[in-house]
Amino acid sequence: MASMDEMKQAIVDYLTKAKKSKHYFNDLVNAVKKQYPDVGMREVKKACNALVSDNVVAYFMTGSTTMYTLTSRQGETTTKDDE
């Protein structure tokens, strides 16, 4: 089982390396599961919430869904070509 710090680092690494600036929760779950297959969604959710509390990751709300973005990439937009 991965520690909270390992999951947080996996999420930050994924968000940093990705072309898109905004990601669905399932994208983050899949990124963590690639490194730590035994991790459940609840643990990833707790890691995401901890990153939001630490002001490393921010929520991006479109009205119908909530996405995640690095606070340093909040102003970036995603074009059709980036998706």
Summary of the structure (lengths in Angstrom):
residues: 83
radius of gyration: 12.2
end to end distance: 31.4
largest distance: 36.7
contacts: 222
relative contact order: 0.22
helix: 53%
strand: 13%
